[in-house]
Amino acid sequence: MKKTEISRKEFLRMSGLGLAGMAFATGLLGSATALAGDIVNGKKSYLLKNVRLETGFVYDEGEVVHTKTELFCVEIKDGKISKISANKPNDSKAIDAKGWLMLPAFRDMHIHLDKTFYGGPWQATRRTKGGVKGMIELEQQILPEMLKTSTAHAEKLIELLQSKGTNFARSHVNIEPTSKLQSLNNLLKALENKKNSFGAELVAFPQHGVFYTDSVPYLKEAAKMDIDYIGGVDPYSIDGAIEKTMDFTVQLALDNKKGIDIHLHESGESGVKTIEYLIKKVNENPALKNKTFISHCFALARVDKVKQEALAEQLAAAGIGIVSTIPFGGLIMPIPVLYKHQVNVMTGNDSIIDHWSTFGSGSVLEKANTMAQLYGYASEFLLSRSLKLATGNVLPLDDKGNQQWPKAGDAADVVLIDASCSAEAVSRISPVRSLINKGQIVY
C-alpha cells in the first residue's frame, strides 16, 4: 500500500503558533475575590450588571455589517443562569461586569494534559530520527521521570487553559507498557483536585501503538475505568494493519460503551483507507454514531476536491466528527467543506509545551482566529460564525441573527471578553477577563 506519512512532530512544527499578538488575560471581575468567598460560604446566587450580550445583526444591502449588543443584568443561581433582565447600572449589590462581552465558556477538545512540561523549566523539543516511531522511543526514555510530577504539571496546565477562557477539555492520556495506568491515575488526581472549576472527558490513548508495544491489556483495563473514549494512532504506519487495529478499537469501545477518538496523521492512501474503514465500522455499529471522532485526519488535506466532498458527506452521514488543530502550510484542512456537509468540527491545543511541541498558547480562541484567517472568514458574519470552533459549536446568535444564547436555565459556564462582539473577539483574539464555571468565578 502506498503511504505518504508526515510525522506528528513535523506537523506540529509547521502548525504551531507563538504567543505574538496575544494579550495575556489579567484582571478579574470587580469584587470577584469577595464573591468567590460568598459562594464558598453558601451564597449560591448573585447578580452581574453591565453584561454585554449580542442581540442581533445589522444589515446593509443584505450583508451583515455589524453586530448589535446591549447591556443586561444576568442572575446566576445554583450554577445556572436563572434570569436575564434589563440592566441596572446603579445596583450597588450587583457585581460590575464592566461592559465586557459574555460568551459561552471555551472548550479545548484535543489536548494531552497528562504529559506536559508546563509549570516546570523551559525545554525545547529534541531532534529524533524515525518519525512517530522515533518519538515513541524518546517517550519510553523520558516518561518515567515525567510521571513523577505529572499531576502537578497537569494542574498548572489546566490553570493556563482557564486563563484563556476554557473550562472543559477532552484530554488524551497515555495507556502503554511504559506508563501502564499510572499516567491515567495521575491525571485523575489532578482532575479531582480541579473538579469544582474544570471539567474533562478522557481518551485512553495508545501513543505507542495498540500492538506495536502490546498496549492491549492496559487498554482493556483502562476501558473499565473513568474514561470516555478509546483512542488510537496511525494503525497502518505504527501497527502495520488497519483492519486488525480498528477492529480491536471498535470492539473495545462497544464492549465498554465508550466512544472513539483516534489520531490519524497518515496523509496518503493508508490515511484514506483508515477513514473509509472507520466509516464502514460505525455504519455497522450505530451505537457509535455521534460518538466517534478522528483527530487531525490529515488525509483530508491531501485528496482532490471530489474525494474531499465524498468523504465529508460520508463522515456526516456516519456521525463521525473531526477534531483539527487547524494546521496550515502544506496541510490546510478542508474545514469549509466539512462545515458544508455539517460534519462536527472541533479544535484543541494538542501540545502546549512538551517533547512534541513548544508552541501552544492554550487559547482555542486563537485557533478560531487562525481558521478564520486561513479560509478568508473576514466578514462580520463569518467571523461571528468562527467563534463556534472555540465554544464547542455554541453561538450567541443563530445564522439569521436571532438570539439563542444565553437563556434562563443554561449552565452558568461563561467567559467575559474585552470585546464589542464575537467577530471582534475572534479577529483580535481579545483578552479574557473572567471565567465562570457552573456559576463559580474561577478566573
Number of C-alpha atoms within 10 A of each C-alpha: 8 8 14 16 19 16 18 19 18 13 20 20 16 14 20 21 16 11 14 7 10 14 12 14 18 12 12 17 19 12 11 18 13 10 19 16 11 14 16 11 9 8 13 17 18 18 19 22 25 23 23 26 26 25 17 20 21 13 11 8 6 7 12 17 14 16 21 14 16 16 22 20 24 28 20 24 20 16 18 21 23 19 16 17 11 12 17 14 17 10 13 9 10 18 21 21 25 17 19 23 26 26 26 27 24 29 27 28 27 24 21 23 30 28 26 26 24 22 16 12 7 10 13 14 13 10 12 14 10 10 15 24 18 13 22 16 14 16 19 14 12 12 16 14 9 18 19 13 17 25 25 20 23 25 21 19 22 25 21 18 24 27 23 28 36 31 27 23 23 22 25 30 27 26 29 27 17 18 18 17 18 19 24 26 17 19 24 20 16 21 21 11 13 15 12 12 21 21 18 18 15 24 28 29 27 27 25 26 25 28 17 17 16 15 20 20 13 18 25 18 12 20 20 14 13 14 20 23 28 29 29 25 25 26 26 22 21 19 18 14 15 20 16 14 20 22 14 13 23 21 15 21 23 16 11 15 17 22 23 27 28 27 22 24 25 27 22 20 17 24 27 22 17 23 21 14 16 24 22 13 17 21 17 12 14 12 15 22 21 17 20 26 26 25 25 26 23 26 24 26 20 20 17 9 13 8 13 19 18 12 21 24 18 19 27 21 16 24 22 27 23 24 22 23 26 23 23 17 9 11 18 17 24 20 20 13 17 22 13 13 18 16 22 19 21 25 28 28 24 25 24 25 23 18 20 23 23 22 19 20 22 27 26 29 31 25 27 28 24 22 26 21 13 17 14 11 20 17 16 20 20 16 24 25 23 25 29 22 28 28 25 19 16 19 23 25 21 15 14 10 17 13 17 13 18 23 14 15 13 15 19 26 23 26 26 25 26 20 20 20 25 29 24 16 24 26 23 16 24 22 21 28 22 27 31 23 25 23 24 25 21 21 23
